[in-house]
Amino acid sequence: MQQIIVLLIFAGALGYLGTRLWKTLRRPATGGCAKGCGCSTPEKPTLQAR
């Protein structure tokens, strides 16, 4: 019984890592932040002098 539980936890961890790897590799190279959420800023904000 314990081996089944350990194998299920291990399989879940492998599935999670596989999903993270897949999302990282399938992310478009169009800039944005490194979180992989799809946000992007076309230009950097500029500071205005007072």
N, C-alpha and C positions, 0 to 999 in steps of 0.2 A: 504494500500500500504506500509506503514512504517513497519507494522508487518511482511510482506513478506520479506522485505529487511533485517530486524533484524534476522529473522529465517534463511535466506540464509547465512548471516555472521556467525551465531552461528553454523550452520551445517558445514560450511567450517572449522571453528576452531576445531570442534570435529573431523572432518576427518583428519586434520593436526596432532592433538594430537594422534589420533589412529594410524596413519602411523608411527609417531615417536616411540610410544610404541611398535608397532609390530617389527620395525627394531631393537630396543634395546633388545627385548626378543629373537629374532631369530638370534642374533649375535653369532658366534662361540666363545667358550671360549679358544681360542688358543693364547691369548696374543695380543700384538699390543697396539695401543694407544686407548684412551677412546672415540675417536670421532666416531668410528664405520665405518671408511672408508675402513677397510679391510687391512690396511698396517700392517706389522709386521716386527720386527727385531729379527732374531734368536739369536743374541748375542749382548751384550752391547759393544760399542766401548771402547777401552782402550786408556789411555793417554800415550804418549811416552815421556820419559825423554830426555832432550837435553844434 
